[in-house]
Amino acid sequence: FVSYDQNWAYTKFGLIRTLRDHVGVETIIFREVHEPMKVEEEDEGSSDEDLSSLSVADLKERCKAAGLPVGGKKADLIERLSTSGSEEE
């Protein structure tokens, strides 16, 4: 619900008329402006869930690619990858 402010409408009309008169044209065409798209930030928890769905072999490959130790349990690998990802940002 958006309330309509009649005073704002008159002010806007006055500004448009002033601009039109100053530029010396009879018609001013305005482009429709949309709100910028909102980018949803990833939850840190969701990245942990994504990592937990990977196999140990995949996690070890990612650790190796990131230059991290590849030994340990699955939880250790996930922790290493999560920690290294947050340090890079």
C-alpha positions in Angstrom: 0.0 0.0 0.0 1.4 3.3 -1.0 -0.2 6.5 0.1 -0.7 9.2 -2.4 0.7 12.6 -1.4 -1.1 15.3 -3.4 1.4 18.0 -2.4 4.2 15.8 -3.8 2.3 15.4 -7.1 2.0 19.2 -7.4 5.6 19.7 -6.5 6.7 17.1 -9.1 4.5 18.7 -11.7 6.0 22.1 -10.9 9.5 20.7 -11.2 8.7 19.1 -14.6 7.1 22.3 -15.9 10.1 24.4 -14.7 12.5 22.0 -16.3 10.5 21.9 -19.6 10.4 25.7 -19.7 14.1 26.1 -19.0 15.1 23.6 -21.7 12.7 25.2 -24.2 10.9 22.1 -25.3 7.2 21.3 -25.1 7.4 17.7 -24.1 9.8 15.9 -21.8 9.8 12.1 -21.9 10.9 10.3 -18.8 12.1 6.7 -18.8 10.5 4.4 -16.3 12.9 3.7 -13.5 12.8 0.4 -11.7 14.2 -0.4 -8.3 17.6 -2.1 -8.4 17.5 -5.8 -8.1 18.3 -7.0 -4.6 21.0 -9.6 -4.5 20.5 -12.2 -1.9 23.6 -13.0 0.1 24.4 -16.6 0.7 24.0 -17.8 4.2 27.2 -19.2 5.6 25.2 -22.1 6.8 24.0 -23.0 3.3 27.6 -23.2 2.1 28.3 -25.7 4.9 25.2 -27.7 3.8 26.5 -27.7 0.2 29.9 -28.9 1.3 28.3 -31.6 3.5 26.5 -33.0 0.4 29.9 -33.6 -1.3 31.8 -36.8 -1.0 35.0 -37.0 0.9 36.9 -37.4 -2.4 35.4 -34.2 -3.7 36.2 -32.4 -0.5 39.8 -33.6 -0.6 40.0 -32.4 -4.2 38.8 -28.9 -3.2 41.2 -28.8 -0.3 44.1 -29.8 -2.6 43.1 -27.1 -5.1 42.9 -24.5 -2.3 46.3 -25.6 -1.0 44.9 -27.0 2.2 45.8 -30.2 4.0 43.7 -33.1 2.6 43.9 -35.4 5.7 41.2 -35.9 8.3 37.6 -36.7 8.6 34.8 -35.2 6.4 33.9 -32.7 9.1 37.6 -31.5 9.3 37.7 -31.1 5.5 34.4 -29.1 5.6 35.7 -26.9 8.4 39.0 -26.2 6.5 37.1 -25.2 3.3 34.6 -23.1 5.2 37.4 -21.3 7.1 39.5 -20.7 4.1 36.5 -19.3 2.1 35.6 -16.8 4.8 39.2 -15.6 5.1 39.4 -14.8 1.4 36.5 -12.4 1.6 
